[in-house]
Amino acid sequence: MPPTNPARRQALTDAAIELLASSGVHGLTHRAVETAAGVPPGTASNYFRSREALLVAAAERIAELHHGDTDRAVEQPAPLVDLLTDSLLTAATTLRTRYLAIFELQLEAARRPALASALAGLHDTAQHVTAGHHDELGLTIPRERIPVMISLYGGALFTLVTAPPGSVDRDVVHNLVQAIVHGCA
């Protein structure tokens, strides 16, 4: 029977996210997760029988955190440029660790279908939220251009998150977002 302690499972997946960001996918082992989470040896393998299960659990935890952030963001309607600027700036600063982990997982997902499936929800959420936000704001960006805008956003996200810490500021992000939004109109 699988362990049922949700707090311990969350501690393990949160430690996995931190390790993915700091050490990459190759630094993610059951032992490293246990050490980072401060739990006894063997705990991680009791919760996640394989390394792939550990990767999938980290992806699911990231998706859970991301959905919570997205839900809060759409509760406070704002102009699209402001929403995207805040989103990119937060990703590159406050949530940098999470996004570094996402990038590690996305690369690994190219070789692991179960991991790709776990991450698919992040992309689907982006499409759904973006389309819904456009409807709420009455934006003139055609629906068929939304995937283009999401791709541009993704490229900007990668560039900003992987930039040296402390090198990203609101003005740089705002100018980048202006180019994305107005280039898609």
ABEGO torsion letter per residue (X at the ends): XBBABAAAAAAAAAAAAAAAAAAEAAABBAAAAAAAAGBBBGAAAAABABAAAAAAAAAAAAAAAAAAAAAAAAABBBBAAAAAAAAAAAAABAAAAAAAAAAAAAAAAAABAAAAAAAAAAAAAAAAAAAAAAAAAGBABBAAAAAAAAAAAAAAAAAAAABBBGABBAAAAAAAAAAAAAAAX
